[in-house]
Amino acid sequence: MGGPYPGPELGPKWIRAAGLIGKLEADGFEVWDLGDVENPPVGLSSAPELRGMDTMGVLTRGRVEHALQKGMFPVVIGGDHGTALGPIAASAAHHPTLGILWVDAHPDFNTLESSTTKNPHGMVLALAAGLGPRSALESLGRVPLVPPRRIAILGARSIDDAERTLLDQHEVRCSTTDEILRFGLVESADEAIRYLKAQGAEAIHLSIDLDILNPANWPGVSTPVDGGLSFDELVTLVAWTMDEANVVSIDVSELNPNRDRREQTTEAAVAVIQSAVAAL
């Protein structure tokens, strides 16, 4: 629903076909697959310009709430990055001091007014922080889901000018890929986690957009940006975060099998999820 290109809706099918569940079970975990969530008809939105922003936040929320109530660790697989809203909403209701670690080539902190594309997947984090159309915000249950001071972005390397202004205005912590290269991956992740804890975040939702990876080797995403992390670096980042923070839910989004090459990005997605779950 959130992006302009076909393909991300195939992500869950390809990740299952690559053996995610069997691999997690082989690692000793009990896995409950709660199934796919179907997009509602586009006409369900209250206004055409919202393009589903007032419905995409509730698509996965109920299943994540169920998982949390049962003591499970929820892993939500996209789809475009709009899939992050459901687990953030559910985890924020379950953990009132939730923080967000957003690992993405894009901050996704645009609004309808600032966005040049008007694609909702570029507004997801802003919606979580309480910025956006009233009907979309009300659909999430609480506004904001997470205050901007409890949000940290890692690895951004494509930031719109107006988006940068919004990030600065709302004091969202944003570390770019260049900063990670300069200061070190683990050091940058550790600083982000310490920052979130200092802001009162006692639980973390980890949101991973696969376009954080370098598309030269992992091209299966809808909005690739030159540069980025290697697969080994992303696995290290995820494992470090799981070890150092109280991560209560994750989402992995934006796999576009239509653009993948020899299933390299699909296999990376599976391995990233495995590395997260292995640290539980």
C-alpha positions as CSV (number, residue, x, y, z in Angstrom):
1,M,0.0,0.0,0.0
2,G,2.8,2.4,0.9
3,G,5.1,2.3,-2.1
4,P,4.8,3.0,-5.8
5,Y,6.4,-0.2,-7.1
6,P,5.0,-3.7,-7.4
7,G,7.0,-6.4,-5.7
8,P,7.3,-5.8,-1.9
9,E,3.9,-7.6,-1.3
10,L,5.8,-10.8,-2.5
11,G,8.4,-10.4,0.3
12,P,6.8,-12.7,2.9
13,K,6.2,-15.5,0.4
14,W,9.8,-15.5,-0.8
15,I,11.2,-15.3,2.8
16,R,9.1,-18.3,3.8
17,A,10.1,-20.1,0.6
18,A,13.8,-19.5,1.5
19,G,13.2,-21.6,4.6
20,L,13.0,-19.0,7.4
21,I,10.6,-21.1,9.7
22,G,12.6,-24.3,9.3
23,K,15.8,-22.5,10.0
24,L,14.5,-20.9,13.2
25,E,13.1,-24.3,14.3
26,A,16.5,-25.9,13.6
27,D,18.0,-23.2,15.9
28,G,15.7,-24.5,18.7
29,F,12.8,-22.0,18.6
30,E,9.1,-22.6,18.5
31,V,7.6,-20.6,15.6
32,W,4.0,-19.6,15.2
33,D,3.3,-18.3,11.7
34,L,0.2,-16.1,12.1
35,G,-0.2,-15.8,8.3
36,D,-0.3,-13.0,5.8
37,V,-2.3,-9.9,6.3
38,E,-4.3,-8.8,3.2
39,N,-4.4,-5.2,2.2
40,P,-7.8,-3.7,2.4
41,P,-9.4,-2.2,-0.7
42,V,-7.8,1.2,-1.5
43,G,-11.3,2.8,-1.3
44,L,-11.4,2.0,2.4
45,S,-9.3,5.1,3.0
46,S,-11.3,8.1,4.1
47,A,-9.7,10.3,1.4
48,P,-7.9,9.4,-1.8
49,E,-4.8,11.5,-1.0
50,L,-4.2,9.4,2.2
51,R,-3.5,6.3,0.1
52,G,-4.2,4.0,2.9
53,M,-2.3,5.9,5.7
54,D,-5.4,5.7,7.9
55,T,-5.6,1.9,7.5
56,M,-2.0,0.5,7.1
57,G,-1.3,1.0,10.8
58,V,-4.0,-1.4,11.9
59,L,-3.2,-4.2,9.4
60,T,-0.7,-6.1,11.6
61,R,-1.4,-4.5,15.0
62,G,-3.9,-7.1,16.2
63,R,-1.6,-10.0,15.5
64,V,1.3,-8.3,17.2
65,E,-0.8,-7.5,20.2
66,H,-1.8,-11.2,20.3
67,A,1.8,-12.3,20.1
68,L,2.9,-9.9,22.9
69,Q,0.0,-11.0,25.2
70,K,1.0,-14.7,24.7
71,G,4.7,-13.9,25.5
72,M,5.9,-14.4,22.0
73,F,8.6,-12.3,20.2
74,P,6.9,-10.7,17.2
75,V,8.7,-10.6,13.9
76,V,6.7,-8.7,11.2
77,I,7.8,-9.2,7.6
78,G,7.0,-6.7,4.8
79,G,5.8,-5.6,2.4
80,D,6.8,-2.0,2.3
81,H,7.9,-0.1,5.4
82,G,4.2,0.8,6.2
83,T,4.2,-2.6,7.9
84,A,6.2,-1.1,10.7
85,L,3.3,0.9,12.1
86,G,1.4,-2.1,13.3
87,P,4.1,-3.6,15.5
88,I,5.1,-0.1,16.8
89,A,1.5,0.6,17.8
90,A,1.1,-2.7,19.5
91,S,4.5,-2.6,21.2
92,A,3.9,1.0,22.4
93,A,0.6,-0.1,24.0
94,H,2.3,-3.0,25.7
95,H,5.4,-1.0,26.6
96,P,4.6,2.7,27.3
97,T,8.3,3.7,27.4
98,L,9.0,2.2,23.9
99,G,11.8,3.6,21.8
100,I,12.4,3.0,18.1
101,L,15.7,2.2,16.4
102,W,15.1,2.8,12.7
103,V,17.7,1.2,10.4
104,D,17.1,2.5,6.9
105,A,18.6,4.4,4.0
106,H,15.7,6.8,4.4
107,P,14.4,8.4,7.6
108,D,10.8,8.1,6.3
109,F,10.0,11.3,8.2
110,N,8.1,13.1,5.6
111,T,4.5,14.4,5.8
112,L,2.0,15.0,3.0
113,E,3.2,18.6,3.0
114,S,6.9,17.9,2.8
115,S,6.9,14.8,0.6
116,T,7.7,15.2,-3.1
117,T,6.4,11.7,-4.0
118,K,3.4,11.5,-1.6
119,N,4.3,7.8,-1.0
120,P,3.1,6.7,2.5
121,H,6.1,4.4,3.1
122,G,8.2,7.6,3.3
123,M,6.0,9.0,6.1
124,V,5.8,6.0,8.4
125,L,8.2,7.2,11.1
126,A,6.7,10.7,11.1
127,L,3.3,9.1,11.7
128,A,4.7,7.1,14.6
129,A,6.0,10.4,16.0
130,G,2.6,12.1,15.7
131,L,3.0,14.0,12.5
132,G,0.4,13.5,9.7
133,P,-3.2,13.7,8.8
134,R,-5.6,13.5,11.8
135,S,-7.5,10.5,10.6
136,A,-4.3,8.6,10.0
137,L,-3.0,9.4,13.5
138,E,-6.3,8.6,15.2
139,S,-6.3,5.1,13.6
140,L,-3.1,4.3,15.5
141,G,-4.8,4.5,18.9
142,R,-2.5,7.0,20.6
143,V,-0.7,10.1,19.4
144,P,2.3,10.0,19.2
145,L,3.0,6.3,19.4
146,V,6.5,7.2,20.4
147,P,7.7,10.7,21.2
148,P,10.4,12.0,18.7
149,R,13.0,12.1,21.4
150,R,12.8,8.3,21.8
151,I,13.6,7.7,18.1
152,A,17.0,7.0,16.7
153,I,17.8,6.5,13.0
154,L,20.9,4.6,11.8
155,G,22.4,4.5,8.4
156,A,20.3,7.2,6.6
157,R,21.9,8.3,3.3
158,S,19.0,9.8,1.3
159,I,17.3,12.6,3.2
160,D,15.0,15.2,1.6
161,D,15.7,18.8,2.5
162,A,12.2,19.4,4.0
163,E,12.5,16.0,5.8
164,R,15.9,17.1,7.3
165,T,14.1,20.3,8.6
166,L,11.4,18.2,10.2
167,L,14.0,15.9,11.8
168,D,15.8,18.9,13.2
169,Q,12.6,20.6,14.4
170,H,11.5,17.6,16.3
171,E,15.0,16.7,17.6
172,V,15.0,13.2,16.1
173,R,18.5,11.6,16.4
174,C,19.7,10.7,12.9
175,S,23.1,9.1,12.2
176,T,24.1,8.8,8.5
177,T,26.0,6.1,6.8
178,D,29.0,8.5,6.5
179,E,29.0,8.9,10.3
180,I,28.9,5.1,10.7
181,L,31.9,4.8,8.4
182,R,33.7,7.5,10.3
183,F,33.0,6.4,13.9
184,G,32.5,2.7,13.4
185,L,29.4,0.5,13.2
186,V,29.4,-0.9,16.7
187,E,30.3,2.5,18.2
188,S,27.4,4.2,16.3
189,A,24.9,1.5,17.3
190,D,26.1,1.7,20.9
191,E,25.7,5.4,21.0
192,A,22.2,5.2,19.5
193,I,21.1,2.7,22.1
194,R,22.6,4.7,25.0
195,Y,20.9,7.7,23.7
196,L,17.5,6.0,23.6
197,K,18.0,4.6,27.1
198,A,18.9,8.1,28.3
199,Q,15.6,9.4,26.9
200,G,13.7,6.8,29.0
201,A,13.3,4.1,26.5
202,E,13.0,0.8,28.5
203,A,12.0,-1.3,25.5
204,I,13.0,-1.0,21.8
205,H,11.2,-1.8,18.5
206,L,13.9,-2.5,15.9
207,S,12.8,-1.6,12.4
208,I,15.0,-2.8,9.5
209,D,14.5,-1.6,5.9
210,L,16.6,-3.8,3.6
211,D,17.6,-0.8,1.5
212,I,20.1,-0.2,4.3
213,L,22.2,-2.7,2.4
214,N,24.5,-1.8,-0.5
215,P,22.4,-2.4,-3.6
216,A,25.5,-3.3,-5.6
217,N,25.3,-6.7,-3.9
218,W,21.8,-6.8,-2.5
219,P,19.6,-5.2,-5.1
220,G,16.2,-6.6,-4.2
221,V,14.6,-3.4,-2.8
222,S,12.2,-0.8,-4.3
223,T,14.2,2.3,-3.4
224,P,17.9,1.5,-3.6
225,V,20.5,4.1,-2.6
226,D,24.2,3.9,-3.6
227,G,26.5,2.8,-0.8
228,G,25.2,1.3,2.4
229,L,26.1,-1.6,4.7
230,S,27.4,-5.0,3.8
231,F,25.4,-8.1,4.8
232,D,28.0,-8.9,7.5
233,E,27.7,-5.3,8.9
234,L,23.9,-5.5,9.1
235,V,24.0,-8.9,10.9
236,T,26.6,-7.4,13.3
237,L,24.4,-4.4,13.9
238,V,21.3,-6.4,14.6
239,A,23.1,-8.9,16.9
240,W,24.7,-6.0,18.8
241,T,21.4,-4.3,19.2
242,M,19.7,-7.4,20.4
243,D,22.4,-8.0,23.0
244,E,22.6,-4.4,24.3
245,A,18.9,-3.4,24.3
246,N,15.6,-4.7,25.4
247,V,14.2,-5.3,21.9
248,V,10.6,-6.4,22.2
249,S,9.6,-6.6,18.5
250,I,11.1,-6.2,15.0
251,D,10.0,-5.7,11.5
252,V,12.0,-6.4,8.3
253,S,10.6,-4.7,5.2
254,E,11.0,-3.6,1.6
255,L,12.2,-6.9,0.1
256,N,11.3,-6.7,-3.6
257,P,11.9,-10.1,-5.2
258,N,11.2,-8.6,-8.6
259,R,14.5,-6.7,-8.3
260,D,16.6,-9.3,-6.6
261,R,19.5,-11.2,-8.1
262,R,20.0,-14.9,-7.4
263,E,17.9,-14.3,-4.3
264,Q,20.8,-12.6,-2.6
265,T,18.6,-10.0,-0.8
266,T,16.0,-12.7,0.2
267,E,18.8,-14.8,1.8
268,A,20.1,-11.7,3.6
269,A,16.6,-11.0,5.0
270,V,16.4,-14.6,6.3
271,A,19.8,-14.4,7.9
272,V,19.1,-11.0,9.5
273,I,16.0,-12.4,11.1
274,Q,17.9,-15.5,12.3
275,S,20.6,-13.3,13.9
276,A,17.9,-11.3,15.7
277,V,16.0,-14.3,17.1
278,A,19.2,-16.1,18.0
279,A,20.1,-13.3,20.5
280,L,16.8,-13.8,22.4
